[in-house]
Amino acid sequence: VDAASGKEVRRFTAGTVLSLAFSPDGKTIVCGGTYAWPILYDVATGKLLRTLDTHNGAVTGVAYSPDGRLIASASDD
């Protein structure tokens, strides 16, 4: 959503999202949800870039490191 106008800019189809984070450069989003893997999306195009096979349960938290090189994820597994 555009912060100034309130209009939707892009919709990502990641299922039930429980957490998300923008990369420090604003080019990607990582989403965590009821599915067992973080999902990376390109912000400009909405294209799915990668899924990270890291958990056996819902991904309840995600975060980028300040330099954008690492992603941390939390799960109920």
All heavy atoms as TSV, in Angstrom:
chain	resi	resn	atom	element	x	y	z
A	1	VAL	N	N	0.850	-1.169	0.000
A	1	VAL	CA	C	0.000	0.000	0.000
A	1	VAL	C	C	0.899	1.236	0.000
A	1	VAL	O	O	1.854	1.312	0.766
A	1	VAL	CB	C	-0.923	0.016	1.237
A	1	VAL	CG1	C	-1.691	1.297	1.333
A	1	VAL	CG2	C	-1.849	-1.179	1.220
A	2	ASP	N	N	0.574	2.189	-0.866
A	2	ASP	CA	C	1.290	3.451	-0.891
A	2	ASP	C	C	0.957	4.218	0.386
A	2	ASP	O	O	-0.214	4.455	0.691
A	2	ASP	CB	C	0.878	4.246	-2.128
A	2	ASP	CG	C	1.589	5.563	-2.232
A	2	ASP	OD1	O	1.173	6.522	-1.543
A	2	ASP	OD2	O	2.559	5.649	-3.006
A	3	ALA	N	N	2.000	4.577	1.142
A	3	ALA	CA	C	1.771	5.228	2.439
A	3	ALA	C	C	1.087	6.579	2.299
A	3	ALA	O	O	0.302	6.972	3.165
A	3	ALA	CB	C	3.095	5.392	3.181
A	4	ALA	N	N	1.350	7.301	1.232
A	4	ALA	CA	C	0.762	8.632	1.060
A	4	ALA	C	C	-0.694	8.576	0.604
A	4	ALA	O	O	-1.540	9.289	1.123
A	4	ALA	CB	C	1.593	9.443	0.065
A	5	SER	N	N	-0.985	7.693	-0.367
A	5	SER	CA	C	-2.331	7.671	-0.944
A	5	SER	C	C	-3.243	6.622	-0.330
A	5	SER	O	O	-4.463	6.704	-0.441
A	5	SER	CB	C	-2.245	7.419	-2.452
A	5	SER	OG	O	-1.807	6.084	-2.695
A	6	GLY	N	N	-2.663	5.583	0.281
A	6	GLY	CA	C	-3.463	4.488	0.818
A	6	GLY	C	C	-3.895	3.488	-0.230
A	6	GLY	O	O	-4.628	2.548	0.066
A	7	LYS	N	N	-3.426	3.645	-1.475
A	7	LYS	CA	C	-3.814	2.741	-2.563
A	7	LYS	C	C	-2.895	1.523	-2.611
A	7	LYS	O	O	-1.700	1.622	-2.364
A	7	LYS	CB	C	-3.761	3.475	-3.896
A	7	LYS	CG	C	-4.819	4.549	-4.010
A	7	LYS	CD	C	-4.800	5.191	-5.368
A	7	LYS	CE	C	-5.874	6.268	-5.431
A	7	LYS	NZ	N	-5.899	6.935	-6.721
A	8	GLU	N	N	-3.500	0.382	-2.948
A	8	GLU	CA	C	-2.727	-0.848	-3.087
A	8	GLU	C	C	-1.770	-0.724	-4.268
A	8	GLU	O	O	-2.160	-0.313	-5.347
A	8	GLU	CB	C	-3.660	-2.037	-3.297
A	8	GLU	CG	C	-2.922	-3.352	-3.373
A	8	GLU	CD	C	-3.858	-4.532	-3.506
A	8	GLU	OE1	O	-4.555	-4.854	-2.513
A	8	GLU	OE2	O	-3.899	-5.108	-4.595
A	9	VAL	N	N	-0.520	-1.098	-4.038
A	9	VAL	CA	C	0.504	-1.062	-5.078
A	9	VAL	C	C	0.739	-2.455	-5.638
A	9	VAL	O	O	0.838	-2.644	-6.842
A	9	VAL	CB	C	1.837	-0.506	-4.516
A	9	VAL	CG1	C	2.946	-0.574	-5.548
A	9	VAL	CG2	C	1.643	0.917	-4.017
A	10	ARG	N	N	0.834	-3.451	-4.780
A	10	ARG	CA	C	1.116	-4.815	-5.200
A	10	ARG	C	C	0.515	-5.769	-4.189
A	10	ARG	O	O	0.494	-5.499	-3.000
A	10	ARG	CB	C	2.623	-5.029	-5.278
A	10	ARG	CG	C	2.999	-6.416	-5.621
A	10	ARG	CD	C	3.996	-6.650	-6.712
A	10	ARG	NE	N	4.631	-5.543	-7.345
A	10	ARG	CZ	C	4.224	-4.975	-8.496
A	10	ARG	NH1	N	3.142	-5.394	-9.101
A	10	ARG	NH2	N	4.892	-3.992	-9.031
A	11	ARG	N	N	0.056	-6.914	-4.697
A	11	ARG	CA	C	-0.480	-7.963	-3.833
A	11	ARG	C	C	0.381	-9.204	-4.030
A	11	ARG	O	O	0.639	-9.615	-5.147
A	11	ARG	CB	C	-1.924	-8.277	-4.190
A	11	ARG	CG	C	-2.563	-9.299	-3.275
A	11	ARG	CD	C	-4.013	-9.483	-3.625
A	11	ARG	NE	N	-4.740	-8.249	-3.373
A	11	ARG	CZ	C	-5.688	-8.108	-2.461
A	11	ARG	NH1	N	-6.023	-9.128	-1.724
A	11	ARG	NH2	N	-6.294	-6.955	-2.304
A	12	PHE	N	N	0.833	-9.770	-2.925
A	12	PHE	CA	C	1.634	-10.988	-2.967
A	12	PHE	C	C	0.760	-12.147	-2.532
A	12	PHE	O	O	-0.003	-12.029	-1.578
A	12	PHE	CB	C	2.840	-10.863	-2.027
A	12	PHE	CG	C	3.792	-9.766	-2.439
A	12	PHE	CD1	C	3.636	-8.484	-1.958
A	12	PHE	CD2	C	4.818	-10.029	-3.324
A	12	PHE	CE1	C	4.497	-7.470	-2.334
A	12	PHE	CE2	C	5.684	-9.025	-3.711
A	12	PHE	CZ	C	5.522	-7.741	-3.220
A	13	THR	N	N	0.867	-13.268	-3.204
A	13	THR	CA	C	0.027	-14.423	-2.908
A	13	THR	C	C	0.839	-15.451	-2.141
A	13	THR	O	O	1.312	-16.438	-2.680
A	13	THR	CB	C	-0.528	-15.043	-4.198
A	13	THR	OG1	O	0.576	-15.361	-5.060
A	13	THR	CG2	C	-1.450	-14.080	-4.908
A	14	ALA	N	N	1.017	-15.197	-0.866
A	14	ALA	CA	C	1.848	-16.061	-0.037
A	14	ALA	C	C	1.031	-16.910	0.926
A	14	ALA	O	O	1.569	-17.464	1.858
A	14	ALA	CB	C	2.846	-15.205	0.746
A	15	GLY	N	N	-0.261	-17.026	0.719
A	15	GLY	CA	C	-1.075	-17.771	1.666
A	15	GLY	C	C	-1.315	-16.956	2.925
A	15	GLY	O	O	-1.365	-15.732	2.889
A	16	THR	N	N	-1.431	-17.619	4.067
A	16	THR	CA	C	-1.654	-16.938	5.328
A	16	THR	C	C	-0.323	-16.431	5.875
A	16	THR	O	O	0.511	-17.205	6.336
A	16	THR	CB	C	-2.321	-17.880	6.345
A	16	THR	OG1	O	-3.553	-18.346	5.785
A	16	THR	CG2	C	-2.603	-17.156	7.649
A	17	VAL	N	N	-0.116	-15.135	5.815
A	17	VAL	CA	C	1.140	-14.526	6.245
A	17	VAL	C	C	1.065	-14.173	7.725
A	17	VAL	O	O	0.122	-13.526	8.169
A	17	VAL	CB	C	1.453	-13.262	5.413
A	17	VAL	CG1	C	2.688	-12.557	5.930
A	17	VAL	CG2	C	1.613	-13.629	3.942
A	18	LEU	N	N	2.065	-14.596	8.475
A	18	LEU	CA	C	2.158	-14.280	9.903
A	18	LEU	C	C	3.218	-13.222	10.166
A	18	LEU	O	O	3.193	-12.561	11.202
A	18	LEU	CB	C	2.483	-15.544	10.703
A	18	LEU	CG	C	1.485	-16.688	10.580
A	18	LEU	CD1	C	1.994	-17.918	11.320
A	18	LEU	CD2	C	0.123	-16.267	11.099
A	19	SER	N	N	4.168	-13.063	9.249
A	19	SER	CA	C	5.230	-12.073	9.419
A	19	SER	C	C	5.833	-11.751	8.061
A	19	SER	O	O	5.774	-12.550	7.132
A	19	SER	CB	C	6.311	-12.609	10.357
A	19	SER	OG	O	6.871	-13.794	9.839
A	20	LEU	N	N	6.390	-10.544	7.951
A	20	LEU	CA	C	7.114	-10.175	6.740
A	20	LEU	C	C	8.091	-9.069	7.054
A	20	LEU	O	O	7.972	-8.383	8.053
A	20	LEU	CB	C	6.177	-9.765	5.606
A	20	LEU	CG	C	5.292	-8.542	5.783
A	20	LEU	CD1	C	6.013	-7.287	5.344
A	20	LEU	CD2	C	4.038	-8.715	4.969
A	21	ALA	N	N	9.091	-8.941	6.175
A	21	ALA	CA	C	10.100	-7.905	6.353
A	21	ALA	C	C	10.632	-7.476	4.994
A	21	ALA	O	O	10.811	-8.306	4.099
A	21	ALA	CB	C	11.243	-8.420	7.222
A	22	PHE	N	N	10.877	-6.175	4.858
A	22	PHE	CA	C	11.552	-5.644	3.677
A	22	PHE	C	C	13.056	-5.797	3.868
A	22	PHE	O	O	13.572	-5.617	4.976
A	22	PHE	CB	C	11.259	-4.150	3.514
A	22	PHE	CG	C	9.972	-3.848	2.820
A	22	PHE	CD1	C	8.816	-3.663	3.556
A	22	PHE	CD2	C	9.921	-3.739	1.440
A	22	PHE	CE1	C	7.620	-3.366	2.923
A	22	PHE	CE2	C	8.728	-3.438	0.805
A	22	PHE	CZ	C	7.575	-3.255	1.538
A	23	SER	N	N	13.759	-6.090	2.778
A	23	SER	CA	C	15.215	-6.072	2.818
A	23	SER	C	C	15.679	-4.637	3.045
A	23	SER	O	O	14.945	-3.695	2.752
A	23	SER	CB	C	15.791	-6.611	1.508
A	23	SER	OG	O	15.393	-5.806	0.409
A	24	PRO	N	N	16.887	-4.440	3.567
A	24	PRO	CA	C	17.363	-3.076	3.812
A	24	PRO	C	C	17.365	-2.177	2.575
A	24	PRO	O	O	17.130	-0.983	2.679
A	24	PRO	CB	C	18.784	-3.286	4.340
A	24	PRO	CG	C	18.741	-4.630	4.979
A	24	PRO	CD	C	17.821	-5.428	4.087
A	25	ASP	N	N	17.579	-2.763	1.392
A	25	ASP	CA	C	17.574	-1.954	0.164
A	25	ASP	C	C	16.174	-1.784	-0.415
A	25	ASP	O	O	15.981	-1.086	-1.400
A	25	ASP	CB	C	18.517	-2.531	-0.882
A	25	ASP	CG	C	18.108	-3.901	-1.397
A	25	ASP	OD1	O	17.009	-4.400	-1.060
A	25	ASP	OD2	O	18.902	-4.502	-2.145
A	26	GLY	N	N	15.159	-2.429	0.195
A	26	GLY	CA	C	13.777	-2.298	-0.245
A	26	GLY	C	C	13.431	-3.056	-1.509
A	26	GLY	O	O	12.334	-2.916	-2.031
A	27	LYS	N	N	14.322	-3.919	-1.985
A	27	LYS	CA	C	14.094	-4.626	-3.249
A	27	LYS	C	C	13.392	-5.970	-3.097
A	27	LYS	O	O	12.799	-6.460	-4.038
A	27	LYS	CB	C	15.417	-4.823	-3.986
A	27	LYS	CG	C	16.018	-3.514	-4.456
A	27	LYS	CD	C	17.293	-3.749	-5.229
A	27	LYS	CE	C	17.874	-2.422	-5.702
A	27	LYS	NZ	N	19.105	-2.621	-6.469
A	28	THR	N	N	13.473	-6.564	-1.922
A	28	THR	CA	C	12.814	-7.849	-1.704
A	28	THR	C	C	12.028	-7.819	-0.391
A	28	THR	O	O	12.285	-7.014	0.497
A	28	THR	CB	C	13.813	-9.024	-1.657
A	28	THR	OG1	O	14.735	-8.821	-0.597
A	28	THR	CG2	C	14.560	-9.176	-2.969
A	29	ILE	N	N	11.062	-8.735	-0.325
A	29	ILE	CA	C	10.286	-8.974	0.895
A	29	ILE	C	C	10.442	-10.445	1.226
A	29	ILE	O	O	10.396	-11.294	0.323
A	29	ILE	CB	C	8.798	-8.648	0.690
A	29	ILE	CG1	C	8.574	-7.153	0.572
A	29	ILE	CG2	C	7.954	-9.210	1.827
A	29	ILE	CD1	C	7.135	-6.769	0.297
A	30	VAL	N	N	10.607	-10.758	2.493
A	30	VAL	CA	C	10.546	-12.144	2.947
A	30	VAL	C	C	9.275	-12.290	3.769
A	30	VAL	O	O	8.972	-11.444	4.610
A	30	VAL	CB	C	11.813	-12.572	3.731
A	30	VAL	CG1	C	12.013	-11.746	4.974
A	30	VAL	CG2	C	11.766	-14.058	4.050
A	31	CYS	N	N	8.507	-13.339	3.479
A	31	CYS	CA	C	7.247	-13.606	4.178
A	31	CYS	C	C	7.345	-14.931	4.916
A	31	CYS	O	O	7.931	-15.891	4.410
A	31	CYS	CB	C	6.090	-13.721	3.184
A	31	CYS	SG	S	5.742	-12.232	2.255
A	32	GLY	N	N	6.762	-14.976	6.082
A	32	GLY	CA	C	6.608	-16.218	6.826
A	32	GLY	C	C	5.140	-16.408	7.132
A	32	GLY	O	O	4.399	-15.443	7.286
A	33	GLY	N	N	4.725	-17.667	7.185
A	33	GLY	CA	C	3.311	-17.915	7.431
A	33	GLY	C	C	3.022	-19.319	7.906
A	33	GLY	O	O	3.906	-20.005	8.421
A	34	THR	N	N	1.794	-19.753	7.689
A	34	THR	CA	C	1.361	-21.064	8.156
A	34	THR	C	C	2.035	-22.197	7.388
A	34	THR	O	O	2.005	-23.334	7.821
A	34	THR	CB	C	-0.169	-21.204	8.042
A	34	THR	OG1	O	-0.559	-20.906	6.710
A	34	THR	CG2	C	-0.868	-20.267	9.004
A	35	TYR	N	N	2.637	-21.891	6.272
A	35	TYR	CA	C	3.457	-22.841	5.520
A	35	TYR	C	C	4.828	-22.901	6.194
A	35	TYR	O	O	5.203	-22.013	6.956
A	35	TYR	CB	C	3.576	-22.383	4.064
A	35	TYR	CG	C	3.699	-20.886	3.951
A	35	TYR	CD1	C	4.937	-20.267	4.031
A	35	TYR	CD2	C	2.560	-20.079	3.854
A	35	TYR	CE1	C	5.055	-18.893	3.986
A	35	TYR	CE2	C	2.677	-18.696	3.804
A	35	TYR	CZ	C	3.925	-18.117	3.870
A	35	TYR	OH	O	4.043	-16.760	3.835
A	36	ALA	N	N	5.618	-23.931	5.938
A	36	ALA	CA	C	6.842	-24.199	6.701
A	36	ALA	C	C	8.118	-23.659	6.047
A	36	ALA	O	O	9.176	-24.226	6.238
A	36	ALA	CB	C	6.969	-25.702	6.927
A	37	TRP	N	N	8.033	-22.571	5.315
A	37	TRP	CA	C	9.236	-22.035	4.677
A	37	TRP	C	C	9.085	-20.544	4.438
A	37	TRP	O	O	8.027	-20.077	4.053
A	37	TRP	CB	C	9.513	-22.743	3.350
A	37	TRP	CG	C	8.307	-22.797	2.477
A	37	TRP	CD1	C	7.895	-21.856	1.578
A	37	TRP	CD2	C	7.311	-23.816	2.423
A	37	TRP	NE1	N	6.710	-22.212	0.988
A	37	TRP	CE2	C	6.332	-23.431	1.487
A	37	TRP	CE3	C	7.147	-25.031	3.092
A	37	TRP	CZ2	C	5.223	-24.205	1.197
A	37	TRP	CZ3	C	6.034	-25.794	2.792
A	37	TRP	CH2	C	5.090	-25.379	1.860
A	38	PRO	N	N	10.146	-19.762	4.674
A	38	PRO	CA	C	10.124	-18.355	4.283
A	38	PRO	C	C	10.101	-18.236	2.759
A	38	PRO	O	O	10.699	-19.056	2.057
A	38	PRO	CB	C	11.431	-17.800	4.853
A	38	PRO	CG	C	11.819	-18.766	5.922
A	38	PRO	CD	C	11.334	-20.104	5.444
A	39	ILE	N	N	9.408	-17.230	2.251
A	39	ILE	CA	C	9.298	-16.999	0.810
A	39	ILE	C	C	9.826	-15.608	0.498
A	39	ILE	O	O	9.448	-14.638	1.157
A	39	ILE	CB	C	7.830	-17.105	0.345
A	39	ILE	CG1	C	7.264	-18.486	0.657
A	39	ILE	CG2	C	7.714	-16.807	-1.147
A	39	ILE	CD1	C	5.784	-18.617	0.365
A	40	LEU	N	N	10.687	-15.512	-0.519
A	40	LEU	CA	C	11.253	-14.234	-0.952
A	40	LEU	C	C	10.554	-13.766	-2.221
A	40	LEU	O	O	10.392	-14.537	-3.169
A	40	LEU	CB	C	12.744	-14.383	-1.234
A	40	LEU	CG	C	13.596	-14.626	-0.006
A	40	LEU	CD1	C	14.860	-15.371	-0.385
A	40	LEU	CD2	C	13.933	-13.316	0.633
A	41	TYR	N	N	10.153	-12.497	-2.245
A	41	TYR	CA	C	9.500	-11.887	-3.407
A	41	TYR	C	C	10.260	-10.649	-3.864
A	41	TYR	O	O	10.802	-9.909	-3.034
A	41	TYR	CB	C	8.078	-11.442	-3.059
A	41	TYR	CG	C	7.095	-12.561	-2.896
A	41	TYR	CD1	C	6.785	-13.046	-1.632
A	41	TYR	CD2	C	6.450	-13.119	-3.994
A	41	TYR	CE1	C	5.871	-14.068	-1.469
A	41	TYR	CE2	C	5.540	-14.143	-3.838
A	41	TYR	CZ	C	5.252	-14.608	-2.575
A	41	TYR	OH	O	4.350	-15.616	-2.412
A	42	ASP	N	N	10.252	-10.399	-5.157
A	42	ASP	CA	C	10.752	-9.150	-5.723
A	42	ASP	C	C	9.671	-8.092	-5.530
A	42	ASP	O	O	8.523	-8.290	-5.930
A	42	ASP	CB	C	11.062	-9.340	-7.205
A	42	ASP	CG	C	11.608	-8.103	-7.850
A	42	ASP	OD1	O	10.796	-7.232	-8.239
A	42	ASP	OD2	O	12.835	-8.002	-7.973
A	43	VAL	N	N	10.007	-6.984	-4.903
A	43	VAL	CA	C	9.017	-5.944	-4.604
A	43	VAL	C	C	8.487	-5.299	-5.881
A	43	VAL	O	O	7.284	-5.068	-6.019
A	43	VAL	CB	C	9.616	-4.868	-3.672
A	43	VAL	CG1	C	8.687	-3.676	-3.528
A	43	VAL	CG2	C	9.910	-5.468	-2.303
A	44	ALA	N	N	9.351	-5.005	-6.835
A	44	ALA	CA	C	8.946	-4.285	-8.052
A	44	ALA	C	C	7.997	-5.094	-8.924
A	44	ALA	O	O	7.038	-4.555	-9.473
A	44	ALA	CB	C	10.177	-3.876	-8.852
A	45	THR	N	N	8.240	-6.409	-9.028
A	45	THR	CA	C	7.457	-7.230	-9.955
A	45	THR	C	C	6.447	-8.140	-9.267
A	45	THR	O	O	5.518	-8.621	-9.902
A	45	THR	CB	C	8.386	-8.118	-10.800
A	45	THR	OG1	O	9.035	-9.068	-9.922
A	45	THR	CG2	C	9.406	-7.300	-11.556
A	46	GLY	N	N	6.651	-8.408	-7.970
A	46	GLY	CA	C	5.808	-9.361	-7.257
A	46	GLY	C	C	6.197	-10.803	-7.519
A	46	GLY	O	O	5.568	-11.727	-7.018
A	47	LYS	N	N	7.255	-11.023	-8.292
A	47	LYS	CA	C	7.692	-12.365	-8.664
A	47	LYS	C	C	8.279	-13.102	-7.464
A	47	LYS	O	O	9.053	-12.543	-6.705
A	47	LYS	CB	C	8.747	-12.276	-9.776
A	47	LYS	CG	C	9.286	-13.608	-10.216
A	47	LYS	CD	C	10.349	-13.433	-11.290
A	47	LYS	CE	C	10.967	-14.773	-11.620
A	47	LYS	NZ	N	12.078	-14.633	-12.557
A	48	LEU	N	N	7.895	-14.372	-7.314
A	48	LEU	CA	C	8.483	-15.227	-6.295
A	48	LEU	C	C	9.930	-15.492	-6.693
A	48	LEU	O	O	10.204	-15.933	-7.808
A	48	LEU	CB	C	7.721	-16.541	-6.184
A	48	LEU	CG	C	8.176	-17.463	-5.068
A	48	LEU	CD1	C	6.995	-18.203	-4.478
A	48	LEU	CD2	C	9.207	-18.439	-5.537
A	49	LEU	N	N	10.856	-15.194	-5.809
A	49	LEU	CA	C	12.273	-15.385	-6.097
A	49	LEU	C	C	12.793	-16.721	-5.588
A	49	LEU	O	O	13.585	-17.379	-6.253
A	49	LEU	CB	C	13.108	-14.258	-5.472
A	49	LEU	CG	C	12.815	-12.856	-5.968
A	49	LEU	CD1	C	13.591	-11.834	-5.154
A	49	LEU	CD2	C	13.180	-12.745	-7.450
A	50	ARG	N	N	12.343	-17.109	-4.383
A	50	ARG	CA	C	12.895	-18.318	-3.778
A	50	ARG	C	C	12.080	-18.690	-2.554
A	50	ARG	O	O	11.556	-17.834	-1.868
A	50	ARG	CB	C	14.335	-18.037	-3.368
A	50	ARG	CG	C	15.008	-19.143	-2.600
A	50	ARG	CD	C	16.444	-18.836	-2.317
A	50	ARG	NE	N	17.116	-18.712	-3.595
A	50	ARG	CZ	C	18.293	-18.140	-3.763
A	50	ARG	NH1	N	18.919	-17.635	-2.754
A	50	ARG	NH2	N	18.847	-18.080	-4.950
A	51	THR	N	N	11.999	-19.984	-2.293
A	51	THR	CA	C	11.494	-20.460	-1.012
A	51	THR	C	C	12.672	-21.080	-0.258
A	51	THR	O	O	13.561	-21.665	-0.873
A	51	THR	CB	C	10.368	-21.499	-1.171
A	51	THR	OG1	O	10.858	-22.602	-1.921
A	51	THR	CG2	C	9.168	-20.897	-1.867
A	52	LEU	N	N	12.698	-20.906	1.036
A	52	LEU	CA	C	13.793	-21.410	1.861
A	52	LEU	C	C	13.277	-22.578	2.683
A	52	LEU	O	O	12.434	-22.401	3.560
A	52	LEU	CB	C	14.321	-20.298	2.768
A	52	LEU	CG	C	14.726	-19.007	2.049
A	52	LEU	CD1	C	15.078	-17.928	3.059
A	52	LEU	CD2	C	15.883	-19.259	1.099
A	53	ASP	N	N	13.767	-23.765	2.392
A	53	ASP	CA	C	13.316	-24.988	3.063
A	53	ASP	C	C	14.009	-25.093	4.420
A	53	ASP	O	O	15.074	-25.694	4.541
A	53	ASP	CB	C	13.633	-26.192	2.185
A	53	ASP	CG	C	13.069	-27.476	2.732
A	53	ASP	OD1	O	12.183	-27.418	3.607
A	53	ASP	OD2	O	13.527	-28.548	2.298
A	54	THR	N	N	13.407	-24.485	5.441
A	54	THR	CA	C	14.102	-24.365	6.721
A	54	THR	C	C	13.339	-24.898	7.925
A	54	THR	O	O	13.952	-25.109	8.959
A	54	THR	CB	C	14.426	-22.888	7.007
A	54	THR	OG1	O	13.213	-22.143	6.947
A	54	THR	CG2	C	15.400	-22.324	6.002
A	55	HIS	N	N	12.041	-25.098	7.840
A	55	HIS	CA	C	11.267	-25.446	9.029
A	55	HIS	C	C	10.287	-26.572	8.750
A	55	HIS	O	O	10.023	-26.925	7.596
A	55	HIS	CB	C	10.483	-24.224	9.527
A	55	HIS	CG	C	11.361	-23.117	10.010
A	55	HIS	ND1	N	12.068	-23.190	11.181
A	55	HIS	CD2	C	11.659	-21.908	9.470
A	55	HIS	CE1	C	12.757	-22.076	11.345
A	55	HIS	NE2	N	12.522	-21.282	10.322
A	56	ASN	N	N	9.733	-27.107	9.831
A	56	ASN	CA	C	8.689	-28.126	9.740
A	56	ASN	C	C	7.335	-27.607	10.220
A	56	ASN	O	O	6.347	-28.314	10.154
A	56	ASN	CB	C	9.075	-29.352	10.577
A	56	ASN	CG	C	10.292	-30.046	10.016
A	56	ASN	OD1	O	10.396	-30.247	8.812
A	56	ASN	ND2	N	11.234	-30.386	10.873
A	57	GLY	N	N	7.316	-26.381	10.731
A	57	GLY	CA	C	6.084	-25.789	11.227
A	57	GLY	C	C	5.945	-24.371	10.711
A	57	GLY	O	O	6.793	-23.873	9.969
A	58	ALA	N	N	4.881	-23.722	11.095
A	58	ALA	CA	C	4.588	-22.359	10.634
A	58	ALA	C	C	5.746	-21.417	10.946
A	58	ALA	O	O	6.358	-21.498	12.013
A	58	ALA	CB	C	3.319	-21.848	11.295
A	59	VAL	N	N	6.045	-20.524	10.017
A	59	VAL	CA	C	7.095	-19.523	10.192
A	59	VAL	C	C	6.442	-18.290	10.815
A	59	VAL	O	O	5.671	-17.586	10.176
A	59	VAL	CB	C	7.778	-19.179	8.854
A	59	VAL	CG1	C	8.832	-18.106	9.044
A	59	VAL	CG2	C	8.398	-20.435	8.244
A	60	THR	N	N	6.765	-18.048	12.067
A	60	THR	CA	C	6.087	-17.003	12.835
A	60	THR	C	C	6.828	-15.674	12.870
A	60	THR	O	O	6.277	-14.670	13.293
A	60	THR	CB	C	5.867	-17.484	14.278
A	60	THR	OG1	O	7.134	-17.850	14.840
A	60	THR	CG2	C	4.932	-18.690	14.308
A	61	GLY	N	N	8.078	-15.664	12.426
A	61	GLY	CA	C	8.847	-14.421	12.411
A	61	GLY	C	C	9.955	-14.470	11.378
A	61	GLY	O	O	10.543	-15.537	11.156
A	62	VAL	N	N	10.207	-13.349	10.723
A	62	VAL	CA	C	11.304	-13.231	9.761
A	62	VAL	C	C	11.954	-11.859	9.916
A	62	VAL	O	O	11.297	-10.896	10.302
A	62	VAL	CB	C	10.837	-13.411	8.295
A	62	VAL	CG1	C	10.394	-14.837	8.026
A	62	VAL	CG2	C	9.730	-12.435	7.939
A	63	ALA	N	N	13.257	-11.792	9.618
A	63	ALA	CA	C	13.976	-10.521	9.680
A	63	ALA	C	C	15.224	-10.614	8.816
A	63	ALA	O	O	15.803	-11.688	8.652
A	63	ALA	CB	C	14.378	-10.196	11.110
A	64	TYR	N	N	15.606	-9.487	8.234
A	64	TYR	CA	C	16.867	-9.378	7.506
A	64	TYR	C	C	17.933	-8.839	8.447
A	64	TYR	O	O	17.639	-8.026	9.333
A	64	TYR	CB	C	16.743	-8.375	6.358
A	64	TYR	CG	C	16.127	-8.923	5.096
A	64	TYR	CD1	C	14.761	-8.817	4.868
A	64	TYR	CD2	C	16.910	-9.498	4.113
A	64	TYR	CE1	C	14.188	-9.292	3.703
A	64	TYR	CE2	C	16.350	-9.977	2.942
A	64	TYR	CZ	C	14.996	-9.871	2.740
A	64	TYR	OH	O	14.438	-10.340	1.590
A	65	SER	N	N	19.178	-9.223	8.221
A	65	SER	CA	C	20.294	-8.584	8.914
A	65	SER	C	C	20.431	-7.169	8.354
A	65	SER	O	O	19.966	-6.888	7.240
A	65	SER	CB	C	21.587	-9.372	8.697
A	65	SER	OG	O	21.939	-9.413	7.325
A	66	PRO	N	N	21.054	-6.256	9.088
A	66	PRO	CA	C	21.172	-4.870	8.619
A	66	PRO	C	C	21.826	-4.720	7.241
A	66	PRO	O	O	21.465	-3.830	6.484
A	66	PRO	CB	C	22.014	-4.201	9.705
A	66	PRO	CG	C	21.702	-4.981	10.934
A	66	PRO	CD	C	21.568	-6.409	10.451
A	67	ASP	N	N	22.744	-5.630	6.890
A	67	ASP	CA	C	23.392	-5.545	5.574
A	67	ASP	C	C	22.614	-6.301	4.498
A	67	ASP	O	O	22.989	-6.290	3.333
A	67	ASP	CB	C	24.837	-6.024	5.634
A	67	ASP	CG	C	24.979	-7.496	5.988
A	67	ASP	OD1	O	23.956	-8.220	6.092
A	67	ASP	OD2	O	26.124	-7.946	6.160
A	68	GLY	N	N	21.526	-6.983	4.853
A	68	GLY	CA	C	20.691	-7.689	3.891
A	68	GLY	C	C	21.237	-9.016	3.423
A	68	GLY	O	O	20.640	-9.670	2.575
A	69	ARG	N	N	22.344	-9.471	3.985
A	69	ARG	CA	C	22.965	-10.712	3.525
A	69	ARG	C	C	22.392	-11.954	4.192
A	69	ARG	O	O	22.514	-13.055	3.660
A	69	ARG	CB	C	24.469	-10.648	3.747
A	69	ARG	CG	C	25.109	-9.537	2.909
A	69	ARG	CD	C	26.595	-9.479	3.063
A	69	ARG	NE	N	27.169	-10.713	2.532
A	69	ARG	CZ	C	28.329	-11.204	2.907
A	69	ARG	NH1	N	29.054	-10.591	3.801
A	69	ARG	NH2	N	28.774	-12.321	2.372
A	70	LEU	N	N	21.754	-11.797	5.335
A	70	LEU	CA	C	21.207	-12.931	6.078
A	70	LEU	C	C	19.737	-12.713	6.383
A	70	LEU	O	O	19.284	-11.583	6.523
A	70	LEU	CB	C	21.957	-13.122	7.399
A	70	LEU	CG	C	23.449	-13.406	7.317
A	70	LEU	CD1	C	24.053	-13.388	8.715
A	70	LEU	CD2	C	23.705	-14.737	6.630
A	71	ILE	N	N	19.020	-13.815	6.479
A	71	ILE	CA	C	17.615	-13.798	6.898
A	71	ILE	C	C	17.499	-14.711	8.109
A	71	ILE	O	O	17.982	-15.846	8.093
A	71	ILE	CB	C	16.683	-14.294	5.778
A	71	ILE	CG1	C	16.698	-13.318	4.620
A	71	ILE	CG2	C	15.265	-14.506	6.308
A	71	ILE	CD1	C	15.968	-13.828	3.387
A	72	ALA	N	N	16.871	-14.221	9.156
A	72	ALA	CA	C	16.560	-15.031	10.322
A	72	ALA	C	C	15.078	-15.376	10.280
A	72	ALA	O	O	14.258	-14.556	9.863
A	72	ALA	CB	C	16.877	-14.261	11.606
A	73	SER	N	N	14.744	-16.603	10.678
A	73	SER	CA	C	13.336	-16.994	10.721
A	73	SER	C	C	13.071	-17.768	11.997
A	73	SER	O	O	13.933	-18.492	12.505
A	73	SER	CB	C	12.962	-17.839	9.491
A	73	SER	OG	O	13.747	-19.008	9.406
A	74	ALA	N	N	11.873	-17.587	12.528
A	74	ALA	CA	C	11.439	-18.280	13.733
A	74	ALA	C	C	10.236	-19.141	13.371
A	74	ALA	O	O	9.465	-18.797	12.476
A	74	ALA	CB	C	11.041	-17.271	14.812
A	75	SER	N	N	10.090	-20.252	14.066
A	75	SER	CA	C	9.012	-21.177	13.755
A	75	SER	C	C	8.504	-21.835	15.031
A	75	SER	O	O	9.165	-21.789	16.065
A	75	SER	CB	C	9.537	-22.259	12.798
A	75	SER	OG	O	8.551	-23.228	12.545
A	76	ASP	N	N	7.335	-22.449	14.920
A	76	ASP	CA	C	6.816	-23.183	16.077
A	76	ASP	C	C	7.256	-24.640	16.050
A	76	ASP	O	O	6.717	-25.455	16.776
A	76	ASP	CB	C	5.296	-23.041	16.182
A	76	ASP	CG	C	4.550	-23.602	14.988
A	76	ASP	OD1	O	5.182	-24.181	14.079
A	76	ASP	OD2	O	3.320	-23.468	14.957
A	77	ASP	N	N	8.235	-24.987	15.210
A	77	ASP	CA	C	8.743	-26.363	15.184
A	77	ASP	C	C	9.845	-26.585	16.171
A	77	ASP	O	O	10.715	-26.131	16.538
A	77	ASP	CB	C	9.176	-26.788	13.790
A	77	ASP	CG	C	10.299	-26.002	13.178
A	77	ASP	OD1	O	10.748	-24.998	13.764
A	77	ASP	OD2	O	10.731	-26.353	12.079
